[in-house]
Amino acid sequence: MKVSVGVSNRHVHLTEETYKELFDGIDLEIVKELTQPGQFASNLKLTIKTEKSSIENVRVLGPLRKYNQVEISKTDAFKLGLNPPVRDSGDLEGSSPITLEYNGKEVYLDKGCIIPTRHIHINPDEVEKFGLTGVKEVSVKVGGEKGGIFNHVRIKSANMSFFELHIDTDDANSFMIKQGDIVEIINEN
């Protein structure tokens, strides 16, 4: 079964409270709709930082959420001097602390920085259609000059989902693949 690739660069999800604390008076506007229905890249960017280093111009994604979450790659983690866990979105207990900064205003998060799991967004009808009922993880084969296998790819089923594999920039670069490339689900664990 084939699936398209979505490459996710570092980004931030904010609660309404944190958004207002950092960007009070600045509207959260849609710059670009993302492939997942209702999700968008906003007009807002901030700096993520630790005592060791910082990364500027990190995009805030919308809409606002019930939790603050910073998603980075392992390469970003090295730069920041962090060792965040690989986690599903929203699984933040024991995740790394990080500071968010915009225009001199700072919000310290005692948790919330993760490396996101590789995952496939899929709706319940597609889960049934593709015989993935009860399957939690799959492996995905990548072709090409630096092809290989992604193991431990989570299945994330939700009603409003566009069928797509989400990986971070480290995964994409190591396999020399890009947004929109097609890969193959090769097994259901």
Disulfide bonds with the S-S distance in Angstrom:
none
